[in-house]
């Protein structure tokens, strides 16, 4: 059981890396954060399409990672 969860954790970790790398970059947002630039008219737009899908996929993978990690901690302590 421990080995199966550990394998799932490794696979989910790799998928998280891929999902984060596939997300669209926000260079302008990073520049505004560093320079203290004010509010842009379009900065608070709702994510749509591929960007929204990738955010949801990343959240699901992060929850799976957290759950698998907790299960592994529980199994290793017993």
Secondary structure, DSSP 8 states (H G I E B T S, - for coil): -HHHHHHHHHHHHHHHHHHHHHS---HHHHHHHHHT----TTTT----HHHHHHHHHHHHHHHHHHHHHHHHHHHHH-
